[in-house]
Amino acid sequence: QVQLEESGGGLVQPGGSLRISCAASGSIFSPNTMAWYRQAAGKQRDLVALITSAGTTNYADSVKGRFTISRDNAKNTMYLEMNGLKPEDTAVYYCNFREAIRSFWGQGTQVTVSS
């Protein structure tokens, strides 16, 4: 079992920055992949960015160059640094943890970009 807890969401103005975090606890095995997904109102849940336990990253085209994903393996924590935020970034952001066999989801944290 792996528990995921997101934090750091909130209201930010367009062009602003925000960092959200996901802390994992429980039985964590490597290799694994942690990822951020987001789901806007009335839309499907889409991949934002992922990072493997080895540090390999990948980004959705819509956030490339603006968002940076990172992780601290010692703390079992993943981060998403969001810069140049746009209203269309408004969504619930979900943390995902995937091993060879298991996959887990966090409860999500709301990010709202509005003036």
KADAQUI-V362323 format. One record per pair of residues at least 12 apart in sequence whose C-alpha atoms are under 10 Angstrom apart, sorted by the first residue. I is the first residue (numbers start at 0). J is the second residue. Records with the same first field share a line. If there is no record, write none. Layout:
I->J ; J
This chain:
0->24 ; 25 ; 26 ; 27 ; 101 ; 102 ; 103
1->23 ; 24 ; 25 ; 26 ; 27 ; 28 ; 96 ; 97 ; 101 ; 102 ; 103 ; 104 ; 105
2->21 ; 22 ; 23 ; 24 ; 25 ; 26 ; 27 ; 96 ; 103 ; 104 ; 105 ; 106
3->20 ; 21 ; 22 ; 23 ; 24 ; 25 ; 75 ; 76 ; 93 ; 94 ; 95 ; 96 ; 103 ; 104 ; 105 ; 106 ; 107
4->20 ; 21 ; 22 ; 23 ; 24 ; 76 ; 93 ; 94 ; 104 ; 105 ; 106 ; 107 ; 108
5->19 ; 20 ; 21 ; 22 ; 23 ; 76 ; 77 ; 78 ; 92 ; 93 ; 94 ; 105 ; 106 ; 107 ; 108 ; 109
6->18 ; 19 ; 20 ; 21 ; 22 ; 78 ; 92 ; 107 ; 108 ; 109
7->19 ; 20 ; 21 ; 78 ; 79 ; 108 ; 109 ; 110
8->20 ; 90 ; 91 ; 92 ; 107 ; 108 ; 109 ; 110 ; 111
9->89 ; 108 ; 109 ; 110 ; 111 ; 112
10->89 ; 109 ; 110 ; 111 ; 112 ; 113 ; 114
11->84 ; 85 ; 86 ; 89 ; 110 ; 111 ; 112 ; 113 ; 114
12->83 ; 84 ; 85 ; 86 ; 111 ; 112 ; 113 ; 114
13->82 ; 83 ; 84 ; 85 ; 86 ; 87 ; 88 ; 111 ; 112 ; 113 ; 114
14->81 ; 82 ; 83 ; 84 ; 85 ; 86 ; 112 ; 113 ; 114
15->81 ; 82 ; 83 ; 84 ; 85 ; 112 ; 113
16->65 ; 66 ; 80 ; 81 ; 82 ; 83 ; 84 ; 85 ; 112
17->66 ; 79 ; 80 ; 81 ; 82 ; 83 ; 84 ; 110 ; 112
18->66 ; 67 ; 68 ; 78 ; 79 ; 80 ; 81 ; 82
19->35 ; 68 ; 77 ; 78 ; 79 ; 80 ; 81 ; 92 ; 94 ; 108 ; 109 ; 110
20->35 ; 68 ; 69 ; 70 ; 76 ; 77 ; 78 ; 79 ; 80 ; 94 ; 108
21->33 ; 34 ; 35 ; 70 ; 75 ; 76 ; 77 ; 78 ; 79 ; 93 ; 94 ; 95 ; 96 ; 105 ; 107 ; 108
22->70 ; 71 ; 74 ; 75 ; 76 ; 77 ; 78 ; 94 ; 105
23->72 ; 74 ; 75 ; 76 ; 77 ; 94 ; 95 ; 96 ; 103 ; 105
24->74 ; 75 ; 76
25->75
27->75 ; 96 ; 97 ; 98
28->52 ; 97 ; 98 ; 99
29->51 ; 52 ; 53 ; 97 ; 98 ; 99
30->51 ; 52 ; 53 ; 97 ; 98 ; 99
31->50 ; 51 ; 52 ; 53 ; 96 ; 97 ; 98 ; 99 ; 100 ; 101 ; 102
32->49 ; 50 ; 51 ; 52 ; 53 ; 54 ; 55 ; 56 ; 95 ; 96 ; 97 ; 98 ; 99 ; 102
33->48 ; 49 ; 50 ; 51 ; 52 ; 56 ; 68 ; 69 ; 70 ; 75 ; 76 ; 77 ; 78 ; 94 ; 95 ; 96 ; 97 ; 98 ; 102 ; 103
34->46 ; 47 ; 48 ; 49 ; 50 ; 51 ; 56 ; 57 ; 58 ; 68 ; 69 ; 77 ; 78 ; 79 ; 93 ; 94 ; 95 ; 96 ; 97 ; 104
35->47 ; 48 ; 49 ; 50 ; 58 ; 68 ; 77 ; 78 ; 79 ; 92 ; 93 ; 94 ; 95 ; 96 ; 104 ; 105 ; 107
36->48 ; 49 ; 59 ; 90 ; 91 ; 92 ; 93 ; 94 ; 95 ; 104 ; 107
37->88 ; 89 ; 90 ; 91 ; 92 ; 93 ; 94 ; 107 ; 108 ; 109 ; 110
38->88 ; 89 ; 90 ; 91 ; 92 ; 93 ; 107 ; 109
39->87 ; 88 ; 89 ; 90 ; 91 ; 92 ; 109 ; 110 ; 111
40->89 ; 90 ; 91
42->90
44->90 ; 91 ; 92 ; 93
45->59 ; 92 ; 93
46->58 ; 59 ; 92 ; 93 ; 95
47->59 ; 60 ; 61 ; 62 ; 63 ; 66 ; 68 ; 79 ; 92 ; 93
48->60 ; 62 ; 63 ; 66 ; 67 ; 68 ; 69 ; 79
49->67 ; 68 ; 69 ; 77 ; 79 ; 94 ; 95 ; 96
50->68 ; 69 ; 70 ; 77 ; 78 ; 96
51->69 ; 70 ; 96 ; 97 ; 98
52->70 ; 71 ; 72 ; 75
53->70 ; 72
54->68 ; 69 ; 70 ; 71 ; 72
55->69
56->68 ; 69
61->87 ; 88
62->81 ; 82 ; 83 ; 84 ; 88
64->81 ; 82 ; 83
65->80 ; 81 ; 82 ; 83 ; 84
66->79 ; 80 ; 81 ; 82 ; 83 ; 84
67->79 ; 80 ; 81 ; 82
68->80 ; 81
77->94 ; 95 ; 96
78->94
79->92
84->110 ; 111 ; 112 ; 113
85->111 ; 112 ; 113
86->110 ; 111 ; 112 ; 113 ; 114
87->111 ; 112 ; 113
88->110 ; 111 ; 112 ; 113
89->109 ; 110 ; 111 ; 112 ; 113
90->107 ; 108 ; 109 ; 110 ; 111 ; 112
91->106 ; 107 ; 108 ; 109 ; 110 ; 111
92->105 ; 106 ; 107 ; 108 ; 109 ; 110
93->105 ; 106 ; 107 ; 108 ; 109
94->106 ; 107 ; 108
95->107
